[in-house]
Amino acid sequence: MTTDRPDFRMSRPEFIALIAMMFATIAFSTDAMLPALPQITADLSQDTPERVPLILTAFVFGLGLGTFVTGPLADAFGRKNIVYGGAFLYILGTTIAWASQSLEIMLAARVLQGLGAAGPRVVSLAIIRDLFSGRQMARIMSFVMMIFVIVPAFAPALGAVIIRFSDWRGIFISFVVFAAMSAVWMWLRLPETLPKDKRRPLQLPLLWLATKEIFGNRMVCVSITVQTLALSILFSVLMLVQPIYDQVYDRGESFPFWFGVIALVSGSSSLLNALLVVRLGMLRIVTLALGAQIILSAIMLALGLGSLPEPFGFYFFALWQASLFFQAGLVMGNLNALAMEPLGHIAGMAASVIGATSTVMAAVIASPIGLVFSGTIAPLVASVLILAGIGFALMIYLGRILRRDDSWLADPAE
């Protein structure tokens, strides 16, 4: 890895693998739970099965809460200390969930688990910003996102295998092993990336000034907004893709197979972005990806693919689903890099605010989209078209701002 620090022993591939493993904690903690929901319903919530999906949202809720505070803590106490603390909370919450005998205890444990998972989520971004900037930062994020996209492809199948040889509690044991491995790996191989002389005291006035700086930067605000829209698209699809497979196309049993194949194929988008971002720039790639999604979604609506005879309607929908996952690989890392670029001196705080704001707002936008599902794909496709259109317009606006503003380093984005 390119650094002048003599204490760095990690190669760039090892660094990318470690950061990707930390970041993948989130996807593993949610997607691996999907096959376990029927068993958990039978064991803990037979009378109120509709409450069981709260196991997923409880984790996201804890993740959102934790994201607000882990960045400032990482700026004040160092990156690795916060990862260790997050791993402790995550393992504690996982252990309580493993031993839970009621759904209420399970939900509380999942919130605690989400709080702990916020540590590696935020700190991994801050560590990348500590060591890289500009297009090199975007390239590293692209490789990390490529591995991150692969995890959801295998997580449901891995969860199903664990259940086959144990039960739903065995999944929580795998969570403990996963978190412990990443924490030990970091302890052994990665030195602290934020020296003590560069840390910011945990003081409310300083936090307020940092927040004002983040939201006072037009490029950062636009990047966060577009990231929110892109996450809204991804969350909406994840909420509705299984019901669409089951109710619209009658392919509920084969859903894990198709989901995994599409996720694996779409993972190549992050590799493509890593190869192109240095040449084309972050802003241009995001704009082109959103523009392409507008065209594809408009074609979907025009053709009325939900009413096409089988199997053509399903195949076209699967291709469109793949395009959405492919788009996520092209835009998410670049939008993170754009937002983080001018905030290297407050990278931890910036990672917290960016991650928490985009995640919470995306959940707010995606929730009503999921509620309007009525047995057709039209509401989802129309929502994606609108969200992509707004994001595309904002990226055009951002490009004009940067071309007029010579004070910003245009080279990393352009």
C-alpha positions as CSV (number, residue, x, y, z in Angstrom):
1,M,0.0,0.0,0.0
2,T,1.3,3.5,-0.9
3,T,2.3,5.1,2.4
4,D,5.4,6.5,4.0
5,R,4.6,5.1,7.4
6,P,7.1,2.3,8.3
7,D,4.6,0.6,10.6
8,F,2.3,-0.4,7.8
9,R,2.8,-4.1,7.0
10,M,-0.4,-4.6,5.0
11,S,-0.5,-4.9,1.2
12,R,-3.3,-3.1,-0.6
13,P,-5.2,-6.3,-1.3
14,E,-5.1,-7.3,2.4
15,F,-6.2,-3.8,3.4
16,I,-9.1,-3.9,1.0
17,A,-10.1,-7.4,2.2
18,L,-10.1,-6.2,5.9
19,I,-12.1,-3.1,5.2
20,A,-14.6,-5.0,3.1
21,M,-15.0,-7.6,5.9
22,M,-15.7,-4.8,8.4
23,F,-18.2,-3.2,6.0
24,A,-19.9,-6.5,5.2
25,T,-20.9,-7.0,8.8
26,I,-24.0,-5.1,8.0
27,A,-25.1,-7.1,5.0
28,F,-24.3,-10.4,6.7
29,S,-26.2,-9.4,9.8
30,T,-29.4,-8.7,7.8
31,D,-29.4,-11.0,4.8
32,A,-28.3,-14.1,6.6
33,M,-31.4,-13.7,8.9
34,L,-33.9,-14.1,6.0
35,P,-34.0,-17.9,6.0
36,A,-34.4,-17.9,9.8
37,L,-37.6,-15.8,10.0
38,P,-40.0,-18.8,9.7
39,Q,-38.3,-20.7,12.5
40,I,-38.1,-17.7,14.7
41,T,-41.8,-17.1,14.2
42,A,-42.6,-20.7,15.2
43,D,-40.4,-20.5,18.4
44,L,-40.9,-16.9,19.6
45,S,-43.9,-15.3,18.0
46,Q,-46.6,-17.8,16.8
47,D,-49.4,-15.5,17.9
48,T,-48.0,-12.4,16.2
49,P,-46.1,-13.5,13.1
50,E,-46.4,-10.0,11.6
51,R,-44.0,-8.6,14.2
52,V,-41.1,-11.0,13.2
53,P,-39.8,-8.8,10.3
54,L,-39.0,-6.2,13.0
55,I,-35.9,-8.3,13.7
56,L,-34.5,-6.7,10.5
57,T,-35.7,-3.1,11.1
58,A,-34.5,-3.3,14.8
59,F,-31.0,-3.9,13.6
60,V,-31.2,-1.0,11.1
61,F,-32.6,1.3,13.9
62,G,-29.6,0.5,16.1
63,L,-27.3,1.0,13.2
64,G,-28.7,4.4,12.5
65,L,-28.4,5.4,16.2
66,G,-24.9,4.2,16.4
67,T,-23.8,5.9,13.2
68,F,-24.5,9.3,14.6
69,V,-22.0,8.9,17.5
70,T,-19.2,6.5,16.3
71,G,-17.6,9.1,13.9
72,P,-17.0,11.8,16.6
73,L,-15.8,9.0,19.0
74,A,-13.4,7.8,16.3
75,D,-12.1,11.3,15.8
76,A,-11.5,11.7,19.6
77,F,-10.3,8.3,20.6
78,G,-8.8,6.8,17.5
79,R,-10.1,4.4,14.8
80,K,-9.2,1.1,16.3
81,N,-10.5,1.7,19.8
82,I,-14.0,2.4,18.3
83,V,-13.8,-0.8,16.2
84,Y,-13.0,-2.8,19.3
85,G,-15.8,-1.2,21.3
86,G,-18.3,-1.8,18.5
87,A,-17.2,-5.4,18.2
88,F,-17.8,-5.8,21.9
89,L,-21.3,-4.4,21.7
90,Y,-22.1,-6.4,18.6
91,I,-21.0,-9.7,20.1
92,L,-22.9,-8.8,23.4
93,G,-26.1,-8.1,21.4
94,T,-25.6,-11.3,19.3
95,T,-25.1,-13.4,22.4
96,I,-28.3,-12.0,24.0
97,A,-30.2,-12.7,20.7
98,W,-28.8,-16.2,20.6
99,A,-30.1,-16.9,24.1
100,S,-33.4,-15.0,23.8
101,Q,-36.7,-16.8,24.7
102,S,-39.0,-14.0,23.6
103,L,-39.4,-11.7,20.6
104,E,-39.1,-8.6,22.8
105,I,-35.7,-9.7,24.1
106,M,-34.7,-10.6,20.5
107,L,-35.6,-7.1,19.2
108,A,-33.7,-5.3,22.0
109,A,-30.7,-7.5,21.3
110,R,-30.8,-6.7,17.6
111,V,-30.9,-2.9,18.4
112,L,-27.7,-3.5,20.5
113,Q,-26.2,-5.5,17.7
114,G,-26.9,-2.7,15.3
115,L,-25.3,-0.2,17.6
116,G,-22.2,-2.3,17.6
117,A,-22.2,-2.7,13.8
118,A,-22.1,1.0,13.4
119,G,-18.5,1.0,14.6
120,P,-17.0,-0.9,11.6
121,R,-19.4,0.8,9.2
122,V,-18.3,4.3,10.0
123,V,-14.7,3.7,11.0
124,S,-13.9,1.7,7.8
125,L,-14.8,4.8,5.7
126,A,-12.8,7.1,8.0
127,I,-9.7,4.8,7.7
128,I,-9.9,4.9,3.9
129,R,-10.1,8.7,4.0
130,D,-7.1,8.8,6.5
131,L,-4.9,7.0,3.9
132,F,-6.3,8.0,0.5
133,S,-8.0,11.0,-1.2
134,G,-9.6,11.8,-4.5
135,R,-9.8,9.2,-7.2
136,Q,-7.5,6.8,-5.4
137,M,-10.0,6.9,-2.5
138,A,-12.8,6.2,-4.9
139,R,-10.9,3.3,-6.4
140,I,-10.3,1.7,-3.0
141,M,-14.0,2.2,-2.2
142,S,-15.0,0.5,-5.5
143,F,-13.0,-2.6,-4.6
144,V,-14.5,-2.6,-1.1
145,M,-18.0,-2.3,-2.5
146,M,-17.4,-5.1,-5.0
147,I,-16.7,-7.5,-2.1
148,F,-19.6,-5.9,-0.1
149,V,-22.0,-6.7,-3.0
150,I,-20.9,-10.3,-3.1
151,V,-21.8,-10.9,0.6
152,P,-25.6,-10.5,0.1
153,A,-25.4,-13.1,-2.7
154,F,-24.2,-15.8,-0.4
155,A,-25.6,-14.7,2.9
156,P,-29.1,-16.2,2.5
157,A,-27.7,-19.4,1.2
158,L,-25.2,-19.5,4.1
159,G,-28.0,-18.9,6.6
160,A,-30.0,-21.7,5.1
161,V,-27.0,-24.1,5.4
162,I,-26.4,-23.1,9.0
163,I,-30.1,-23.7,9.8
164,R,-30.0,-27.1,8.2
165,F,-27.2,-28.3,10.4
166,S,-28.3,-26.5,13.6
167,D,-31.2,-24.1,13.9
168,W,-31.8,-20.4,13.7
169,R,-29.6,-19.8,16.8
170,G,-26.6,-21.1,14.9
171,I,-26.7,-18.1,12.7
172,F,-26.0,-15.9,15.7
173,I,-23.0,-18.0,16.5
174,S,-21.7,-17.3,13.0
175,F,-22.2,-13.6,13.6
176,V,-19.9,-13.8,16.7
177,V,-17.2,-15.6,14.8
178,F,-17.4,-13.1,11.9
179,A,-17.1,-10.1,14.2
180,A,-14.3,-11.6,16.3
181,M,-12.3,-12.5,13.2
182,S,-12.4,-9.0,11.8
183,A,-11.5,-7.4,15.1
184,V,-8.5,-9.7,15.7
185,W,-7.3,-9.2,12.1
186,M,-7.3,-5.5,12.6
187,W,-5.5,-5.8,15.9
188,L,-2.8,-7.9,14.5
189,R,-2.2,-6.2,11.1
190,L,-3.5,-2.6,10.9
191,P,-1.8,0.2,12.8
192,E,-3.8,3.1,14.1
193,T,-4.4,5.5,11.2
194,L,-5.3,8.6,13.3
195,P,-2.3,9.8,15.4
196,K,-3.0,11.3,18.8
197,D,-1.9,14.7,17.7
198,K,-4.6,14.8,15.0
199,R,-7.5,13.8,17.1
200,R,-10.3,16.2,17.9
201,P,-11.6,16.4,21.5
202,L,-15.1,15.2,22.0
203,Q,-16.7,18.6,22.7
204,L,-20.1,19.7,21.7
205,P,-19.0,23.1,20.3
206,L,-16.5,21.3,18.0
207,L,-19.1,18.8,17.0
208,W,-21.5,21.6,16.1
209,L,-18.9,23.5,14.1
210,A,-18.1,20.3,12.2
211,T,-21.7,19.6,11.5
212,K,-22.1,23.2,10.2
213,E,-19.1,22.7,8.0
214,I,-20.5,19.5,6.5
215,F,-23.9,20.9,5.7
216,G,-22.4,24.3,4.6
217,N,-20.6,22.7,1.7
218,R,-22.8,22.5,-1.4
219,M,-20.9,19.6,-2.9
220,V,-21.2,17.6,0.2
221,C,-25.0,18.3,0.6
222,V,-25.7,17.4,-3.0
223,S,-23.6,14.2,-2.7
224,I,-25.5,13.2,0.5
225,T,-28.9,13.9,-1.2
226,V,-28.0,11.8,-4.3
227,Q,-26.7,9.0,-2.0
228,T,-30.0,9.1,-0.1
229,L,-31.9,8.7,-3.4
230,A,-29.6,5.9,-4.5
231,L,-30.1,4.1,-1.2
232,S,-33.8,4.6,-1.4
233,I,-33.8,2.8,-4.8
234,L,-31.8,0.0,-3.3
235,F,-33.9,-0.3,-0.1
236,S,-37.2,-0.2,-2.2
237,V,-36.0,-3.1,-4.4
238,L,-34.8,-5.1,-1.4
239,M,-38.2,-4.7,0.3
240,L,-40.2,-5.7,-2.7
241,V,-38.1,-8.1,-4.7
242,Q,-39.1,-11.2,-2.8
243,P,-42.9,-10.5,-2.9
244,I,-42.6,-9.7,-6.6
245,Y,-40.8,-13.0,-7.3
246,D,-43.5,-14.8,-5.2
247,Q,-46.7,-13.0,-6.1
248,V,-46.1,-11.6,-9.6
249,Y,-44.0,-14.4,-11.1
250,D,-44.7,-17.4,-8.8
251,R,-41.0,-18.0,-8.3
252,G,-40.7,-17.7,-4.5
253,E,-38.9,-21.0,-4.0
254,S,-36.2,-20.2,-6.5
255,F,-35.8,-16.6,-5.2
256,P,-32.5,-17.3,-3.3
257,F,-30.9,-18.7,-6.4
258,W,-31.9,-15.8,-8.7
259,F,-31.0,-13.3,-6.1
260,G,-27.6,-14.8,-5.6
261,V,-26.8,-15.0,-9.3
262,I,-27.9,-11.4,-10.0
263,A,-26.0,-10.1,-7.0
264,L,-22.8,-11.9,-8.1
265,V,-23.1,-10.6,-11.7
266,S,-23.9,-7.1,-10.5
267,G,-20.8,-7.2,-8.2
268,S,-18.7,-6.7,-11.3
269,S,-19.9,-3.1,-11.5
270,S,-17.6,-2.1,-8.6
271,L,-14.6,-3.6,-10.4
272,L,-15.6,-1.7,-13.6
273,N,-15.8,1.5,-11.6
274,A,-12.4,0.8,-10.1
275,L,-11.0,0.5,-13.6
276,L,-12.8,3.6,-14.9
277,V,-12.9,6.1,-12.0
278,V,-9.4,7.4,-12.4
279,R,-10.0,8.1,-16.1
280,L,-13.5,9.4,-16.0
281,G,-14.0,10.8,-12.5
282,M,-16.6,10.2,-9.9
283,L,-19.1,12.8,-10.9
284,R,-19.3,11.7,-14.5
285,I,-19.7,8.0,-13.7
286,V,-22.6,8.7,-11.2
287,T,-24.3,10.9,-13.7
288,L,-24.1,8.4,-16.5
289,A,-25.3,5.5,-14.3
290,L,-28.4,7.4,-13.2
291,G,-29.1,8.5,-16.7
292,A,-28.9,4.9,-17.9
293,Q,-31.3,3.9,-15.1
294,I,-33.8,6.6,-16.2
295,I,-33.8,5.1,-19.7
296,L,-34.2,1.5,-18.5
297,S,-37.0,2.2,-16.1
298,A,-38.9,4.3,-18.7
299,I,-38.7,1.3,-21.1
300,M,-39.9,-1.0,-18.3
301,L,-43.0,1.2,-17.8
302,A,-43.6,1.7,-21.5
303,L,-43.6,-2.1,-22.1
304,G,-45.7,-3.0,-19.1
305,L,-43.5,-5.9,-18.3
306,G,-45.6,-7.0,-15.4
307,S,-48.3,-8.2,-17.9
308,L,-46.0,-9.9,-20.4
309,P,-46.5,-13.7,-20.8
310,E,-44.1,-16.0,-18.9
311,P,-41.2,-16.4,-18.9
312,F,-40.5,-13.2,-20.8
313,G,-41.8,-10.8,-18.1
314,F,-39.8,-12.4,-15.4
315,Y,-36.6,-12.4,-17.5
316,F,-37.0,-8.7,-18.3
317,F,-37.6,-8.0,-14.6
318,A,-34.5,-10.0,-13.6
319,L,-32.5,-7.9,-16.0
320,W,-33.9,-4.7,-14.7
321,Q,-33.2,-5.9,-11.1
322,A,-29.6,-6.6,-12.1
323,S,-29.3,-3.1,-13.6
324,L,-30.3,-1.6,-10.3
325,F,-27.7,-3.6,-8.3
326,F,-25.2,-2.8,-11.0
327,Q,-26.0,0.9,-10.6
328,A,-25.5,0.7,-6.8
329,G,-21.9,-0.6,-7.4
330,L,-21.2,2.3,-9.8
331,V,-22.6,5.1,-7.6
332,M,-22.4,4.3,-3.9
333,G,-18.6,4.3,-3.5
334,N,-18.2,7.4,-5.8
335,L,-20.9,9.4,-3.9
336,N,-19.2,8.5,-0.6
337,A,-15.9,9.6,-2.0
338,L,-17.4,12.9,-3.3
339,A,-18.9,13.7,0.0
340,M,-15.8,12.8,2.0
341,E,-13.3,14.5,-0.3
342,P,-13.3,18.0,1.3
343,L,-13.7,16.6,4.9
344,G,-10.5,14.7,5.5
345,H,-9.7,16.7,8.6
346,I,-13.0,15.6,10.2
347,A,-13.3,12.2,8.5
348,G,-14.9,10.4,11.4
349,M,-17.5,13.0,12.0
350,A,-18.2,13.3,8.3
351,A,-18.6,9.5,7.9
352,S,-21.1,9.5,10.8
353,V,-23.2,12.4,9.4
354,I,-23.1,11.2,5.8
355,G,-23.9,7.6,6.7
356,A,-26.6,8.4,9.3
357,T,-28.4,11.0,7.2
358,S,-28.5,9.0,4.0
359,T,-29.5,5.8,5.7
360,V,-32.3,7.3,7.8
361,M,-33.7,9.4,5.0
362,A,-33.5,6.6,2.5
363,A,-35.5,4.3,4.9
364,V,-38.1,7.1,5.3
365,I,-38.5,7.4,1.5
366,A,-38.4,3.6,0.8
367,S,-41.0,2.6,3.5
368,P,-44.1,4.1,1.8
369,I,-42.9,2.7,-1.6
370,G,-43.0,-0.8,0.0
371,L,-46.5,-0.2,1.4
372,V,-48.0,0.6,-2.1
373,F,-47.2,-2.9,-3.5
374,S,-50.4,-4.3,-4.9
375,G,-49.3,-7.3,-7.0
376,T,-47.7,-5.4,-9.9
377,I,-44.3,-4.1,-10.5
378,A,-45.5,-0.7,-11.8
379,P,-45.3,1.2,-8.4
380,L,-41.7,0.1,-7.9
381,V,-40.6,0.9,-11.4
382,A,-42.2,4.3,-11.3
383,S,-40.6,5.1,-8.0
384,V,-37.2,4.1,-9.3
385,L,-37.7,6.3,-12.4
386,I,-38.6,9.3,-10.2
387,L,-35.8,8.9,-7.8
388,A,-33.2,8.3,-10.5
389,G,-34.5,11.4,-12.4
390,I,-34.1,13.6,-9.3
391,G,-30.6,12.2,-8.7
392,F,-29.6,12.8,-12.3
393,A,-30.8,16.4,-12.2
394,L,-28.8,17.0,-9.0
395,M,-25.6,15.6,-10.5
396,I,-26.0,17.9,-13.5
397,Y,-26.4,20.8,-11.0
398,L,-23.4,19.7,-9.1
399,G,-21.3,19.5,-12.2
400,R,-22.2,23.1,-13.1
401,I,-21.4,24.2,-9.5
402,L,-17.9,22.7,-9.7
403,R,-17.2,24.1,-13.1
404,R,-18.0,27.6,-11.8
405,D,-16.2,27.2,-8.4
406,D,-12.4,27.2,-9.0
407,S,-11.8,27.1,-5.2
408,W,-12.7,23.4,-5.1
409,L,-10.3,20.7,-6.2
410,A,-12.1,19.8,-9.4
411,D,-9.6,17.2,-10.5
412,P,-10.7,14.4,-8.0
413,A,-14.4,14.7,-9.2
414,E,-13.9,15.4,-12.8
